[in-house]
Amino acid sequence: MQTIQQFLPCATPESWLELAVINQARLLIDHANCEKKAAATAMNLMYRYTENPDLLSKMSQLAREELLHFQQVVEILAARQIPYVKLSPSRYAAGLRSLIRKSDQEALVDTLIVGAYIEARSCERFARLAPRLDAELERFYTGLLRSEERHFQDYLSLAEQYSHEDIGPRLGLFAVKEAELITSEDANFRFHSGTPLAES
């Protein structure tokens, strides 16, 4: 977790953690959505960048793991009799993706950087939430940490590999945006939402 904490520009606000504990149904539903979207992102990269064997290998493994996590969350929802209803997406991923450049190679690097931030933030939230939840969810979220951290490292290493320049400045740019999305007030509670408004 030290690497994750050093990478992220800020910690999750305490107010978000407190709301997550009392909003576990919505947390789990959006967690399932996040796993499904993560698998779709990995598949899209595989379809778009077929000439990159390292990317194909890592994204195929990532997609399988994300779909397994999706299945596990759906099973938890069913066991707890929580309907898997449709939720609007959070602003988080769209906010990060708004910085992605247009040219193909630069778009690949930026998309991988976005993936690194999403996985790092997920890992940080799993770790901080787990001790506050019931025994089943604590075990489940703790069990996800290793794979989420590996996904973060895979995205970051691929971004470095496929960039023609030092990615440090791009990481800094995305870090500013990520911190803004996490610390600013957010009207909708989601797995990656920001500081909750009082009425969230």
N, C-alpha and C positions, 0 to 999 in steps of 0.2 A: 504493500500500500504506500510505502514511502515514495516510490517512483511516481505513482498516481498523484499523490498530494503535491509533489514538486511540479508536476506537469500542469495541473489545474490552476487557474489564476485566483481562485477563491474557494472557500468551503461552502457547502450547502447551508443556507440560513437555518437556524434553530426553529424558526417559525414554520418552515416547510416540513421539517421532521415531525413537529408536534401535530400539524394538520394531517400528515400521512398516517399517523397512528390512529387517528379517529376517523379516517376516510379510507379504510383498507379495501372496501369494495371497489371504489373508483381507482385506487392505486393498482389493484390486481388486474382490473380490466385494461387499464392503460399500459401496464407492464406487458400483458399479452400482445397488445397492439405494437408495442415497441419491438418485441421479439420478432413478430411477423414482418415488420418493416425492415428490421436489420437483415433478415434472411433475403428479403426482396432486393435490398441494396446490394448485397453480395452477389446475387444472381445477375442483376443488371450490369455490374462491373464485369462479370464473366462473359456476358453476351457482347458487351461493347468493346472489350479489350482482349480479344482472343489471341493476340500475338505475344502476350506476356505470361510465360509459363509459371513463374513464381506467384503472380497474382492469381492465376487460375487455381493453383494448388491450395493457396491459403484461403481464398474466398469460397472454394467448394467445401472445405472443412468448416469454415465459419458458418456458412449457410446451413449445413447439416446440424450444427450445434444450436444455432438460433431457432431452427424449427423444432428441435427436441425441447428446448426451453419453452417455446410457445405451447407445445403439447402439454408440458408439465403444468404450466400456469392454467391452461384451460381445464385440466383435471382438478386442480385445486379449486377453481371457480365452481365446477360442478359439485364437488364434494361439499362445498360450503353453501350450495344452493344460491349462488350469485349469478344472475343472468348475464351472459356475455353480450351486452348491449353496445350499440354504436356510440362512440365518443368523438367529438371533434378533435383534430390534432392540436398539439400544443404549438406555441410559436417558436419553440426552441430549435428544432431541426431546420425549419424554414428560415429562421433568423441566421443561422450559421451558413446555410446554403446560399443565402443572398450574396455572400462574398466570393462565391466560386467564379473563376474567370471563364471566358468563353472558348478560347482555343483548346483543342482536344487534349494536348499533353498537359497544359496548365490546369484544365478542368479535372483531369485524372488526379493530379497531385493534390489539388484543393479538396476534391471529394474524399480522398484518403485521409486528409487532415481532419475534415469534418467527422469522418468515422472514428478517428482516434479520440477526438474530444467527446463524442457521444458515448463511446465505450468507457472512457476514463470516468466521466460523470456518473454513468450507471454503476460502475464498480464502487465509486466513492459512496454513493447513496445506499447501495446494498450493504456495505460495511457499517455505515452509521445507523441504518434502520434496523438491522438484524437483532441487536440486543434489546430493542424496544418492542419486539413483536412476540407472538406466541411461539411455543417451542417448534411447531411444524414450520412456520415461516422463517424462523431464525435459522433452522437447519438448511432450509431451501436456499435462502439468500446467501448464507455463508458458503454453501456449496457452489454457488455461481461465481464466486470471486476469482477463482483461478482462471476459468475460461474467459471471463470478461477482461481480466488483466492481459491475458494472452492476445485477445482480439485487439485491444488497444495497442499492444506492442507490434502486432502484425500490420495494422494500418499505418502506424508511424514509420516502421522500417520500410514498408513499400513506398510511402511518400518520399522518403529519403532516397530510395533506390531509383525511382523514376523521375526525380527532379533533376534538371540540368543546372541547378544552382542551389545554394544553401537555403534550406527551408526555414531557417530561423526567423527571418522577417515575416514570412507568411504565418508561422505559428504565433508570432507576437500579435499580428493583426487579428487572427481568429480568437486569441486569448482575450483581447479587449472586448470583442463582441460576446464571447461566452460569459465573461464576468457580468456584462451588462444584462444579459438574458437571465442569469441566475439571481442576481441581487436586486433587480428592479421589480416593482410590484406587478403581479400577474393576476388577472381576474379569474382565470380558470385553473383549478388544481389538476395537474397531470404529473406523470412520473418525472418529467424533466422541466416542470414549470418553475417560475421564479418565486420571489418572496410573495406569499399569499396576501391578498387584500383581506380585510376583516370579514367580508361577506363571502369569501371563497368556500 
